[in-house]
Amino acid sequence: MDVSTKMNSMLAQMKAMEQAASMDRTPNIGGNLNSASPISQSPQSDFANVFKNAIDTVNEVQKESGKLSAGYISGDPNIDITRVMVANQKAGLAFQSMIQVRNKLVESYKEVMNMSI
């Protein structure tokens, strides 16, 4: 599976998780707080898996970029400069996207922590 397919898969998983999260926002009016809620440990582990897969995908993109760069520098005739530059741009974009997601998660965490009860 190539890198763009993995990134598309990751984006599809994140969109599915966003839709699932938006459906879970309905209030539990009159419900027992101690009863088992419809939200189990599964969404938490799904989010963790999606986030881990996203980080792994960014890591693979960066490794591929490094491998192409090293091959070009060593003089491999099968690697041209355009492939190296595109791979470097993909790696940079993937990393910047991951940084933005991290920043939004930290911002959301801070906002939740500042909420009054």
N, C-alpha and C positions, 0 to 999 in steps of 0.2 A: 504494500500500500504506500503510495507516494505521499509526500508531505502535504500537498494541497488537499488531497482527499481526507487526510487526517484532520486538517484544520476545518474543513467543511463539516466533517462528522462532529467535531468538537462544538462548532457553532450551532449545529442542529440540536445537540444535546443541551446546550445552554438555553436555547429558545424553548425547548420542551420543558426544562426546569422552570423557566420564567413563567410559562403558561400554567404549570402545576402550582407554582407559588401564588399566582394571582387567584386561582380557584380556591386556595386554602385560606384566603383572607376573610371569609365569611365569619361573622361573630357567632360564638356559641352561647346563645341566649337561653338562660334557664337550664343549662347543662350542668352536670355534676363535675366539678373540677378534679375530683379524684378518680373519675371513671376513665377508662382507656379512651383516648381521643383518636379520631380517625387519622391524625398525623402521628405516625409511629417513627421509629428510628430510621426507617427506610429513606425519607427525604434527606435526612442529615447525611447518611452514608452516600446517597446519590450525589449530593452536592460535593462532598469530599472527593468522590470518585471523579466527577466531572472536572473539578478544580485540579486534581492530581494529573488527570489525563491532559489537561490544558498545559500544565507546567511541563509534563513529559514531551508534549508535542513541540513546545518552544525549545526545549533542550535538544530534541532531534533536529529541528531546523537549524539551530546554531552549530551542532556537530557537523551537519551536512555542509554548511557554509565554510566551516573551518577546514573540512576535508577537501573541498573544492579549491579553496585558497591555497592550501599546502600543496595540492597537486599541480596547480598552475605555477606556483613559485618554483617547484622542483622541475618544471619543464615537461610535464605530461602533455603529449601532443593531442590527446583526446579531450582536453579541457580548454575551452576558449574563454576569453575575458568576459564575454557577455554572460555566460553561465555563472561565472564567479560573482559578477556584479549583481545579477538578479538574486542569487542566493544570499549575498550579503544584505541586500535591501529587504528580502523576505525575513531574514533573521532579525534585522533591526526593527522592522515593523511588528513582528511577533513579540519581541521583547518589550517594545514601547506599549503595545496593547496590554501585555501582562502587567506592566507597571501601572497603567491606568486602572485596570481592574482591581489591583491591590490597593491603590489609593482610594477608590470608591468604597471598597470593603472597610478600610480603616476609618474613612469618614462616616460611614454608616454605623460602625461600631461606636465611635465617639458620640454620635447623635443619640444612639440608644442608651448609652451610659449616662448622658446628660438629661435624660427624660426624668421628670418627677413622677413619683408613684402616687 
